Amino acid sequence: MTIRLFYLLLLASVKTITAMSQDQPGIRDLGIKTGILNTGKLNAITDVPGVMVGHTTLIRGEHVRTGVTAILPHEGNIFQQKVPAAIFIANGFGKLAGYSQVNELGNIETPIILTNTLSVGDAVRSVVKYVLDQPGNENVRSVNAVVGETNDGYLNDIRGMHVEEAHIWQAIKNASGGPVLQGNAGAGTGTVCFGYKGGIGTSSRVVPEELGGYTVGVLVQTNFGGVLEIAGVPVGVELGNYPFKNNLRHSSDGSCMIVVMTDAPLKERNLKRLAKRAMLGLGKTGGIVSNGSGDYVIAVSTHKALRIPYQSGGHTLESTELKNDAVTPLFLAAIEATEEAILNSLFATQSMEGYQGRKVEALPVERVMEILKDYGRGGN
């Protein structure tokens, strides 16, 4: 039985729930604006040309609340046309697979997969099998799968390891451009952020034409803690929901996966610098990168001239990249898009009940809007 046939048969037996919409909008729909740069048309990571996102959302019975999110830098064979990449680790309490080779060679050769902590191993195996099954990869004997995670074990029966190969393949196969489903979707199905329901969030920024006109898109999987701030307003304090409130009994641990895509011609050195700036965006939301938090940023350039062919003649590659002093506007774009993506992940979610009857409430949007207006930052 071929791997492709095995996938099709297994997928036919998979029961998944794919959320089609969420009741709560993103922050701009409510008149909340952060930053100074313009967003892309979709205000999503898919504003970067060629980037695609796919979800598999698993909601079963009372205990399964998990999923998979796949991010693809282009629609072709990524292994045969690798892309420049870098990874920044803000705090390494996590299980990110594939880091060492990306750090060594400066490129990514597979779809980027986000899932839960105990499903990383299965996801790596599934991505490897997916790559080996692609036409043109018949002689490939080494694949560096990049898989990130956060721990959704509060709402999800994580020890049950419910994510299967078919779910990984489904997320990859379903990946597309266009609007990105946010909130309780894919790898964000069972996550918790700032004491409220976390999830998937995305945003983008476009650098002015006179500075290059490049797009920076960000997608986040939020599952971390801190003291929530929105547009500089101490919302977490006003809501009375923040860590260290009662003799250090409130946990701030958790994780955040951040994926940054840009069409700017950046190689791994400046991509690493770009990745570092994304963490400033997390800081603007009040995240504190705690001891038990796995906070990783994966930054990728989709610029076609910088793709790295798996097989090519000669011993050199010629390419053009931005000068260092031309990268600053992209730094700002990454900060702003990351901040908004995190906030969107909160505003787009719905309350959820899961494992052992535990329930996590969604961010009380109406109350948040009142707080923002009290501080002179209200929107609609």
Residue pairs with C-beta under 8 A, 6 or more apart in sequence:
2 133
3 129
3 132
3 133
4 133
7 133
7 165
7 166
7 169
10 164
10 165
10 166
11 166
11 169
11 170
13 166
14 164
14 166
14 167
14 170
15 60
16 56
16 57
16 58
16 59
16 167
16 170
17 57
17 58
17 59
17 60
18 55
18 56
18 57
19 57
19 181
19 183
19 184
19 185
22 181
22 182
22 183
22 184
22 348
22 349
22 350
23 350
24 183
24 347
24 348
24 349
24 350
24 362
24 363
24 365
25 347
25 348
26 43
26 182
26 201
26 340
26 343
26 344
26 347
26 348
27 33
27 34
27 230
27 340
27 343
27 344
27 347
27 379
28 39
28 43
28 340
30 347
30 365
30 369
30 379
30 380
31 378
31 379
31 380
32 230
32 231
32 343
32 372
32 377
32 379
33 231
33 379
34 231
34 284
34 336
34 339
34 340
34 343
35 205
35 332
35 335
35 336
35 339
35 340
36 332
36 336
37 205
37 206
37 207
37 208
37 329
37 332
37 333
37 336
38 205
38 206
39 47
39 203
39 204
39 205
39 206
39 340
40 47
40 48
40 204
40 205
40 206
40 215
40 217
41 47
42 178
42 179
42 180
42 204
43 202
43 203
43 204
43 340
44 53
44 179
44 180
44 202
44 203
44 204
44 217
44 219
45 51
45 53
45 71
45 180
45 202
45 203
45 204
45 217
45 218
45 219
45 259
45 261
46 52
46 53
46 177
46 178
46 179
46 180
46 202
46 217
47 204
47 206
47 215
47 217
48 204
48 215
48 216
48 217
48 261
48 262
48 263
48 302
49 215
49 263
49 302
50 73
50 74
50 75
50 177
50 263
50 302
51 71
51 72
51 73
51 74
51 177
51 217
51 261
51 302
52 71
52 72
52 75
52 175
52 176
52 177
53 69
53 70
53 71
53 72
53 175
53 176
53 180
53 202
53 219
54 69
54 70
54 72
54 170
54 171
54 172
54 173
54 174
54 175
54 176
54 186
55 67
55 68
55 69
55 70
55 171
55 174
55 181
55 185
55 186
55 187
55 200
56 67
56 68
56 167
56 168
56 170
56 171
56 174
56 186
57 67
57 184
57 185
57 186
57 189
58 64
58 65
58 66
58 67
58 162
58 163
58 167
58 189
59 65
59 189
60 162
62 353
62 354
62 355
62 357
63 156
63 157
63 160
63 354
63 355
63 356
64 156
64 157
64 160
64 162
64 354
65 152
65 155
65 156
65 189
65 190
65 352
65 354
65 355
66 115
66 116
66 119
66 152
66 156
66 158
66 162
66 163
66 187
66 189
66 190
67 115
67 163
67 167
67 171
67 185
67 186
67 187
67 188
67 189
67 190
68 113
68 114
68 115
68 119
68 123
68 163
68 167
68 168
68 170
68 171
68 186
68 187
69 113
69 114
69 115
69 171
69 185
69 186
69 187
69 188
69 200
69 219
69 221
70 111
70 112
70 113
70 114
70 168
70 171
70 172
70 174
70 175
71 111
71 112
71 114
71 175
71 219
71 259
71 261
72 78
72 111
72 112
72 172
72 175
73 83
73 108
73 112
73 261
73 300
73 302
74 81
74 83
74 302
74 307
77 134
77 135
77 136
77 137
78 108
78 109
78 110
78 111
78 131
79 109
79 110
79 131
79 134
79 137
79 140
79 143
79 310
80 136
80 137
80 309
80 310
80 311
81 307
81 308
81 309
81 310
82 107
82 108
82 109
82 307
82 308
82 309
82 310
83 107
83 108
83 300
83 301
83 302
83 306
83 307
83 308
84 106
84 107
84 266
84 267
84 268
84 271
84 300
84 301
84 303
84 306
84 308
85 102
85 106
85 107
85 108
85 268
85 271
85 298
85 299
85 300
85 301
86 102
86 103
86 106
86 268
86 269
86 271
86 272
86 274
86 275
86 298
86 299
87 96
87 99
87 102
87 103
87 272
87 275
87 296
87 297
87 298
87 299
88 272
88 275
88 276
88 278
88 279
88 296
88 297
88 299
89 96
89 99
89 295
89 296
90 279
90 282
90 289
90 295
90 296
90 297
91 289
91 290
91 291
91 293
91 294
91 295
92 294
93 253
93 255
93 291
93 292
93 293
93 294
94 117
94 148
94 149
94 150
94 255
94 293
94 294
94 295
94 296
95 117
95 120
95 149
95 294
96 146
96 147
96 148
96 149
96 294
96 296
97 120
97 123
97 124
97 145
97 146
97 147
97 148
98 108
98 110
98 124
98 144
98 145
98 146
98 147
99 146
101 144
102 108
102 144
102 146
102 298
106 267
106 268
106 269
106 271
107 268
107 308
108 144
108 146
108 298
108 300
109 131
109 143
109 144
109 310
110 127
110 130
110 131
110 143
110 144
110 145
110 146
111 127
111 130
111 172
111 175
112 146
112 147
112 148
112 259
112 298
112 300
113 123
113 127
113 145
113 146
113 147
113 148
113 168
113 171
113 172
114 147
114 148
114 149
114 150
114 186
114 187
114 221
114 257
114 259
115 123
115 147
115 148
115 149
115 163
115 168
115 187
116 149
116 150
116 151
116 152
116 153
116 156
116 158
116 163
116 187
116 190
117 149
117 150
117 151
117 152
117 153
117 158
118 158
118 159
118 161
119 149
119 161
119 162
119 163
120 147
120 149
122 161
122 163
122 164
122 165
122 168
123 145
123 147
123 163
123 168
124 145
124 147
125 165
126 165
126 168
126 169
127 143
127 145
127 147
127 168
127 172
128 143
128 145
129 165
130 168
130 169
130 172
131 137
131 140
131 143
131 145
132 140
132 143
146 298
148 221
148 257
148 259
148 296
148 298
149 187
149 255
149 257
149 294
150 187
150 191
150 221
150 222
150 223
150 224
150 254
150 255
150 256
150 257
150 294
151 158
151 223
151 254
151 255
152 158
152 189
152 190
152 191
152 192
152 223
153 159
153 190
153 355
154 190
154 192
154 354
154 355
154 358
154 360
155 190
155 191
155 192
155 352
155 353
155 354
155 355
155 358
155 360
156 162
156 189
156 190
156 354
156 355
157 355
171 186
180 200
180 202
180 219
181 200
182 188
182 199
182 200
182 201
182 202
182 344
182 345
182 348
183 197
183 199
183 200
183 201
183 345
183 348
183 349
183 350
184 197
184 199
184 349
184 350
184 352
185 199
185 200
186 200
187 200
187 221
187 257
188 198
188 199
188 200
188 201
188 221
188 222
188 223
188 345
188 349
189 199
190 352
190 354
191 197
191 198
191 199
191 221
191 222
191 223
192 198
192 223
192 254
192 360
193 199
193 222
193 223
193 224
193 225
193 254
193 342
193 345
193 346
194 224
194 225
194 226
194 227
194 228
194 236
194 241
194 242
194 285
194 286
194 346
194 363
195 225
195 228
195 236
195 241
195 242
195 250
196 241
196 346
196 349
196 360
196 361
196 362
196 363
197 346
197 349
197 350
197 351
197 352
197 360
197 361
197 362
197 363
198 221
198 222
198 223
198 224
198 345
198 346
198 349
199 221
199 222
199 345
199 346
199 348
199 349
200 219
200 220
200 221
200 222
200 345
200 348
201 219
201 220
201 222
201 340
201 341
201 342
201 343
201 344
201 345
201 346
201 348
202 217
202 218
202 219
202 220
202 341
202 344
203 217
203 218
203 336
203 337
203 338
203 339
203 340
203 341
203 344
204 215
204 216
204 217
204 218
204 337
205 215
205 216
205 332
205 333
205 334
205 336
205 337
206 213
206 214
206 215
206 216
206 333
207 213
207 214
207 215
207 216
207 264
207 329
207 330
207 333
208 329
211 326
211 329
212 264
212 322
212 326
212 329
214 262
214 263
214 264
214 329
214 330
214 333
215 262
215 263
215 333
216 260
216 261
216 262
216 264
216 274
216 330
216 333
216 334
216 337
217 260
217 261
217 262
217 337
218 258
218 259
218 260
218 261
218 278
218 281
218 334
218 337
218 338
218 341
219 258
219 259
219 341
220 256
220 257
220 258
220 259
220 338
220 341
220 342
220 345
221 256
221 257
221 345
222 256
222 342
222 345
222 346
223 254
223 255
223 256
224 252
224 253
224 254
224 255
224 256
224 282
224 287
224 289
224 290
224 293
224 295
225 243
225 251
225 252
225 253
225 254
225 287
225 288
225 290
225 293
226 236
226 242
226 243
226 252
226 285
226 286
226 287
226 288
226 290
227 234
227 236
227 237
227 242
227 243
227 286
227 288
228 234
228 235
228 236
228 239
228 241
228 242
228 285
228 286
228 346
229 235
229 236
229 284
229 285
229 286
230 285
230 343
230 368
230 372
230 377
231 372
231 377
232 377
233 371
233 372
233 375
233 377
234 286
235 368
235 371
235 372
236 242
236 286
238 371
239 364
239 367
239 368
239 371
242 250
243 250
243 251
243 252
243 288
243 290
244 250
244 252
251 292
252 288
252 290
252 293
253 290
253 291
253 292
253 293
254 290
254 292
254 293
255 293
255 294
255 295
256 282
256 287
256 293
256 294
256 295
256 296
256 342
257 294
257 296
257 298
258 275
258 278
258 279
258 282
258 295
258 296
258 297
258 298
258 338
258 341
259 297
259 298
259 300
260 274
260 275
260 278
260 297
260 298
260 299
260 300
260 334
260 337
260 338
261 299
261 300
261 301
261 302
262 274
262 299
262 300
262 301
262 302
262 330
262 333
263 301
263 302
263 303
264 301
264 303
264 322
264 327
264 330
265 301
265 303
265 305
265 306
265 319
265 320
265 321
265 322
266 274
266 299
266 301
266 303
266 306
266 321
266 322
266 327
266 330
267 301
267 306
267 319
267 321
270 321
270 322
270 324
270 327
271 299
271 300
271 301
272 299
273 327
273 331
274 299
274 327
274 330
274 331
274 334
275 297
275 298
275 299
275 334
276 297
277 331
277 332
277 334
277 335
278 297
278 299
278 334
278 335
278 338
279 289
279 295
279 297
279 338
280 335
280 338
281 334
281 335
281 336
281 337
281 338
281 339
281 340
281 341
281 342
282 289
282 295
282 338
282 339
282 342
283 289
284 335
284 339
285 339
285 342
285 343
287 295
287 342
289 295
299 334
305 319
305 320
306 319
306 321
308 317
322 330
346 363
347 363
347 365
349 362
349 363
350 362
351 359
351 360
351 361
351 362
352 359
352 360
353 359
354 360
369 378
369 379
370 378
372 378
372 379
